[in-house]
Amino acid sequence: MKHFTKAGAVICAIALIVSSIVYYPNNAKAVSYDSLSYNRLSDDLSYSQLSNGVEGMSPDSPLLLEGGATLQFAFAATNTNVKLSLNGENVTTSDDRVLDIQSSIVKVNPQKFPNDSYTLITISSSKGTSEYVIKKGNPAGGEIVTPAPGGGESSPE
């Protein structure tokens, strides 16, 4: 009986140790978008371009269209295999935040982004990668410096 008690205590000690182990992946990193400068698209929406590698990305991208329901990124049609990720998660048009993904255009619905938050948009293709941070509301700082060239509310033609 004494051996069973000792064995039970050892098993419990091992279980306690194993349950307290926390795994941190190597690619985990803290990202802060507070210190970026943002270009205003509307009263509660602004963006900061982190990189511009997609071939032929329009200098007017992103454009806010359709009463703020569409954020459009336009680029050269020579891009193939266009993919979109939001906050590091690969997404398709089955996601309600995504309106369209084609070889020359990506459209997302910023109204589906959480209020007072940052959303990292990564557009990748056979011809490069572009990244933008979209700031919705006032999450925690981030100076808004200027209206975007060609940005702001636009009406469809």
NORMOUR-V196032 format. One record per run of one state. SS is the DSSP state (helix for helix, strand for strand, loop for the rest). FROM is the first residue (numbers start at 1). LEN is the number of residues. If there is no record, write none. Layout:
BEGIN
ss=SS from=FROM len=LEN
ss=SS from=FROM len=LEN
END
This chain:
BEGIN
ss=loop from=1 len=1
ss=helix from=2 len=18
ss=loop from=20 len=17
ss=strand from=37 len=6
ss=loop from=43 len=2
ss=strand from=45 len=8
ss=loop from=53 len=10
ss=strand from=63 len=3
ss=helix from=66 len=3
ss=loop from=69 len=1
ss=strand from=70 len=5
ss=loop from=75 len=8
ss=strand from=83 len=4
ss=loop from=87 len=2
ss=strand from=89 len=3
ss=loop from=92 len=6
ss=strand from=98 len=4
ss=loop from=102 len=3
ss=strand from=105 len=4
ss=loop from=109 len=1
ss=helix from=110 len=3
ss=loop from=113 len=4
ss=strand from=117 len=9
ss=loop from=126 len=2
ss=strand from=128 len=9
ss=loop from=137 len=6
ss=strand from=143 len=5
ss=loop from=148 len=5
ss=strand from=153 len=1
ss=loop from=154 len=4
END
